[in-house]
Amino acid sequence: MRGRFLNRGADALEDYELLEMVLFTAIPRCDVKPLAKTLIQAFGDLWGVVNAPAERLRGFKVDRASMNSDVAVATVRIVGAAALRAMQQRVINRPVLASWQALLDYCAAAMAHEPTEQFRLLFLDRKNILIADEVQQRGTVDHTPVYPREVVKRGLELSASAVILVHNHPSGDPTPSRADIEMTKEIVRAAQAVGLAVHDHLIIGKGGKHTSFKAQRLL
């Protein structure tokens, strides 16, 4: 597998084989292929595995190959952390409009597999360059408490000119709820009072699905 990877690239390997190579560095002298296949089946895909919560990863064992050690869990999760950091660096300190698809890809990678709702704020300067990416709140499987005052306060602290609101729907369906729409209106009203523009509100689903309030004329 290493030879195929080095000579022909990642496309020459199946997802379970890439994960198998990662697992072998943490669980040597074991056949980790069955464990790799089991993990991908359990979490849906490779991205789901490398971003799975540590406590969930620890429960997996196939024959002698086990995810019960800190080394195994950290080795798998560092792959997801490194990939997400690299994606973030493609959008931070760059004009949002020029890297819109990269921004959507990053938000999907960061939030689509979250088991609970997460409310993220993307602050922009007057040139629409992304200057801050922050998670403001974490909630339950279907609700996140959002406080317009805190959104505005943070925007002022950063001297931001605009903000993009982003949250995920763990159900996978990015259709905005009535509560989502009303909450957005409240934030827009609070932001307008201090000259902070709300460029969009994105709801992230699964499988690459998302909803843009601006595109749906909800903003």
C-alpha positions as CSV (number, residue, x, y, z in Angstrom):
1,M,0.0,0.0,0.0
2,R,2.8,2.4,0.8
3,G,4.3,1.7,-2.6
4,R,1.0,2.3,-4.4
5,F,0.5,5.5,-2.4
6,L,3.9,6.9,-3.1
7,N,3.9,5.9,-6.8
8,R,0.3,6.5,-7.8
9,G,-1.1,8.8,-5.1
10,A,-4.1,8.5,-2.8
11,D,-6.5,7.7,-5.7
12,A,-4.9,4.3,-6.0
13,L,-6.2,3.3,-2.6
14,E,-9.6,2.7,-1.2
15,D,-10.8,4.7,1.8
16,Y,-10.4,1.7,4.1
17,E,-6.8,1.2,2.8
18,L,-5.9,4.9,3.7
19,L,-7.3,4.4,7.1
20,E,-5.5,1.0,7.4
21,M,-2.2,2.8,6.8
22,V,-3.0,5.3,9.5
23,L,-4.1,2.6,12.0
24,F,-1.0,0.5,11.4
25,T,1.2,3.3,12.7
26,A,-0.7,3.2,16.0
27,I,-1.5,-0.5,16.2
28,P,1.6,-2.3,14.8
29,R,1.9,-6.0,14.3
30,C,-1.8,-6.4,13.9
31,D,-4.1,-6.9,10.9
32,V,-6.0,-3.6,11.0
33,K,-7.9,-4.0,7.8
34,P,-11.0,-5.4,9.4
35,L,-10.9,-2.6,12.0
36,A,-10.6,0.0,9.3
37,K,-13.6,-1.4,7.4
38,T,-15.6,-1.6,10.6
39,L,-14.9,2.1,11.5
40,I,-15.9,3.4,8.1
41,Q,-19.1,1.4,8.2
42,A,-19.9,2.7,11.6
43,F,-19.2,6.4,10.9
44,G,-20.4,6.5,7.3
45,D,-17.2,7.5,5.6
46,L,-13.5,8.3,6.1
47,W,-14.1,11.9,7.2
48,G,-16.6,10.7,9.8
49,V,-14.0,8.4,11.3
50,V,-11.2,10.9,11.6
51,N,-13.5,13.5,13.1
52,A,-15.4,11.0,15.4
53,P,-15.5,11.9,19.2
54,A,-12.7,10.1,21.1
55,E,-15.1,8.4,23.4
56,R,-16.9,6.8,20.5
57,L,-13.7,5.6,18.8
58,R,-12.6,3.8,22.0
59,G,-15.4,1.3,21.8
60,F,-14.1,-0.4,18.6
61,K,-12.1,-3.7,18.6
62,V,-11.8,-6.3,15.9
63,D,-9.8,-9.4,16.9
64,R,-6.5,-8.1,18.3
65,A,-6.8,-4.6,16.8
66,S,-8.3,-2.2,19.3
67,M,-9.0,1.5,19.5
68,N,-8.8,1.5,23.3
69,S,-5.4,3.3,23.6
70,D,-4.8,7.0,23.6
71,V,-2.2,6.5,20.8
72,A,-4.8,4.9,18.5
73,V,-7.4,7.5,19.1
74,A,-5.0,10.4,18.8
75,T,-3.5,9.1,15.6
76,V,-6.9,8.8,13.9
77,R,-8.2,12.2,15.2
78,I,-5.0,14.1,14.3
79,V,-5.7,13.3,10.6
80,G,-9.0,15.0,10.8
81,A,-7.6,17.9,12.8
82,A,-4.8,18.5,10.3
83,A,-7.1,18.3,7.3
84,L,-9.6,20.8,8.9
85,R,-6.8,23.2,9.8
86,A,-5.5,23.1,6.2
87,M,-9.0,23.8,4.9
88,Q,-9.4,26.7,7.3
89,Q,-6.1,28.2,6.1
90,R,-7.5,28.2,2.6
91,V,-10.2,30.7,3.6
92,I,-8.9,32.7,6.6
93,N,-7.5,36.1,5.7
94,R,-8.8,35.8,2.2
95,P,-11.7,37.6,0.4
96,V,-14.8,35.5,1.0
97,L,-16.4,36.0,-2.5
98,A,-13.2,34.8,-4.2
99,S,-13.1,31.6,-2.1
100,W,-16.8,31.0,-1.6
101,Q,-16.7,27.3,-2.5
102,A,-13.7,26.8,-0.3
103,L,-15.6,28.4,2.5
104,L,-18.6,26.1,2.0
105,D,-16.3,23.1,1.9
106,Y,-14.7,24.2,5.1
107,C,-18.0,24.8,6.9
108,A,-19.3,21.4,5.7
109,A,-16.1,19.7,6.9
110,A,-16.1,21.4,10.3
111,M,-19.8,21.0,11.1
112,A,-21.7,18.5,9.0
113,H,-20.8,15.5,11.2
114,E,-21.3,17.3,14.5
115,P,-23.8,15.4,16.6
116,T,-25.2,18.6,18.1
117,E,-26.0,22.0,16.8
118,Q,-23.1,24.5,16.6
119,F,-23.4,28.2,15.9
120,R,-20.3,29.7,14.1
121,L,-19.6,33.3,13.3
122,L,-17.4,34.3,10.3
123,F,-16.3,38.0,10.7
124,L,-15.2,40.0,7.7
125,D,-13.4,43.3,7.4
126,R,-14.5,46.2,5.1
127,K,-12.8,44.4,2.1
128,N,-14.8,41.2,2.9
129,I,-11.7,39.4,4.0
130,L,-12.4,36.7,6.6
131,I,-10.6,37.9,9.8
132,A,-12.1,35.5,12.4
133,D,-13.8,32.1,12.5
134,E,-15.3,31.4,15.9
135,V,-17.8,29.0,17.4
136,Q,-20.1,31.1,19.5
137,Q,-22.4,28.5,20.9
138,R,-22.9,24.7,21.1
139,G,-26.4,23.3,21.7
140,T,-28.5,20.2,21.5
141,V,-29.4,17.9,18.6
142,D,-32.0,20.5,17.4
143,H,-31.4,23.8,19.2
144,T,-28.6,26.2,19.8
145,P,-29.1,29.2,22.1
146,V,-28.0,32.4,20.2
147,Y,-27.7,35.8,21.8
148,P,-27.7,38.7,19.3
149,R,-26.0,41.0,21.9
150,E,-23.0,38.6,22.0
151,V,-22.8,38.5,18.1
152,V,-22.7,42.3,18.0
153,K,-20.3,42.6,20.9
154,R,-17.8,40.3,19.3
155,G,-18.1,42.1,16.0
156,L,-17.3,45.4,17.7
157,E,-14.3,43.8,19.5
158,L,-12.9,42.7,16.2
159,S,-13.7,45.9,14.4
160,A,-15.5,43.8,11.9
161,S,-17.7,45.3,9.1
162,A,-19.8,42.2,8.4
163,V,-20.6,38.7,9.6
164,I,-21.7,35.4,8.1
165,L,-23.8,33.3,10.4
166,V,-23.4,29.5,10.1
167,H,-25.0,26.6,11.9
168,N,-25.5,22.9,11.3
169,H,-28.5,20.7,11.4
170,P,-27.5,17.3,12.8
171,S,-30.5,15.7,11.2
172,G,-28.8,16.3,7.8
173,D,-31.7,18.4,6.4
174,P,-30.6,22.1,6.0
175,T,-34.1,23.4,5.6
176,P,-34.4,26.5,7.9
177,S,-36.9,26.2,10.8
178,R,-39.2,29.1,11.8
179,A,-37.0,29.6,14.8
180,D,-33.9,29.8,12.6
181,I,-35.6,32.6,10.5
182,E,-36.8,34.5,13.5
183,M,-33.4,34.3,15.2
184,T,-31.7,35.6,12.1
185,K,-34.1,38.6,12.0
186,E,-33.2,39.4,15.6
187,I,-29.5,39.3,14.8
188,V,-29.9,41.4,11.7
189,R,-31.8,44.1,13.7
190,A,-29.2,44.1,16.4
191,A,-26.3,44.2,14.0
192,Q,-27.8,47.0,11.9
193,A,-28.0,49.2,15.0
194,V,-24.2,49.3,15.2
195,G,-23.4,49.2,11.4
196,L,-22.5,45.5,11.3
197,A,-23.8,43.9,8.1
198,V,-25.1,40.3,8.0
199,H,-24.0,39.0,4.6
200,D,-25.6,35.5,4.9
201,H,-26.8,32.8,7.2
202,L,-25.7,29.3,6.1
203,I,-27.3,26.1,7.4
204,I,-25.1,23.1,6.9
205,G,-26.6,19.7,6.3
206,K,-25.0,16.4,5.3
207,G,-23.8,15.1,2.0
208,G,-22.7,18.5,0.8
209,K,-26.2,20.0,1.3
210,H,-26.6,23.5,2.6
211,T,-29.1,26.4,2.6
212,S,-28.1,30.1,2.0
213,F,-30.6,32.6,3.5
214,K,-29.5,35.1,1.0
215,A,-30.0,32.8,-2.0
216,Q,-33.5,31.9,-0.6
217,R,-34.3,35.6,-0.1
218,L,-34.8,35.0,3.6
219,L,-32.2,37.8,4.4
